[in-house]
Amino acid sequence: MQRLLPGILLCGGITIGAKLLEAVETHFLRQAYLEALVLAILIGVAIRTVWKPGPLWNPGIHVSAKFILECAIVILGASVSTGTITSLGATLIFGIAAVVSIAIGVSYVISRLLGLPPRLCVLIACGNSICGNSAIAAVAPVIGADGDDVASSISFTAALGVVVVLILPLFASLLHLSLIQYGVLAGLTVYAVPQVLAATVPVGAISSQAGTVIKLVRVLMLGPVVLGLSLFCGSLRPAHLKANRCRLALHEIVPWFIVGFLGLMILRSLGVIPAAALPTLTRATAFLTTVAMAALGLGVDVRVVARTGIRVAFAVTVSLIALGIMSYALIVVMKIA
């Protein structure tokens, strides 16, 4: 603990600062356009630009970026109930899974055509298609992505997520969508659950309810995707992880945090985890994830991010447009009223 404490406290301090800035945004602008998670990355990057943490800080920063993040993913499982998922009906659930799967493939191809490295392409594809920052954070340790790749994909995904929240309500009238149709569109395209609420509440309560449930199904896709990547994408891992493949095989096949995620989801469905505990668990997940993002920011070399910035921004934007088109096609094909 003596080795880990300095780095963990540093990341915790950045997290508190990010939370305070988010509160200032909310007070003066009525809304936090940049969430604490994004602000933590930016603060971490700013600190890393003027100061490189030494051996005193690195062990705690590493633990914050990996283990604490994995703990946050486990806790996230408590917010998903199997009953909520099955209430949608098998056909719509299959349609959502199909859109997510196709979107991952399309986004990966787009990113590769733009010359981005494979691991960064996977992060962009999963973040765009599943649940933004959380998906990127969950996939990163499985494929061995470094801090620069994670920060690049999260930074542009988060920025674009804010833009989507602001402009998506316009499509409710432009496309003549019903409240349920718009909720489905928002649930399939907006990155984070809070952003789904921000994009749907101004339109109507029915849109908000539909969008949130659809979004939860997308979040649930994170487990199978991460498991699939751990099984079939070994070539993406860096050389030092491949060299230790035998020792890491069990962890790679079934990441412990995915088992934990599914376990808490089952406990939530069985009623072992009471509904009253969910707000506390949600806050814990947000705080731990923000701590991890602060750690990732502290490990980012701005010069490396700048070299891929334009291509990453273009890849994320085009991928999101493709996801929006596929989502609207699902609404039309399934004749959702």
Secondary structure, 3 states (H helix, E strand, C coil): CCCCHHHHHHHHHHHHHHHHHHHHHHHHHCCCCCCHHHHHHHHHHHHHHHCCCCCCCHHHHHHHHHHHHHHHHHHHHHHCCHHHHHCCCHHHHHHHHHHHHHHHHHHHHHHHHCCCCHHHHHHHHHHHHHHCHHHHHHHHHHHCCCHHHHHHHHHHHHHHHHHHHHHHHHHHHHCCCCHHHHHHHHHHHCCCHHHHHHHHCCCCHHHHHHHHHHHHHHHHCHHHHHHHHHHHCHHHCCHHHHCCHHHHHHHHHCCHHHHHHHHHHHHHHHCCCCHHHHHHHHHHHHHHHHHHHHHHHHCCCHHHHHHHHHHHHHHHHHHHHHHHHHHHHHHHHCCCC
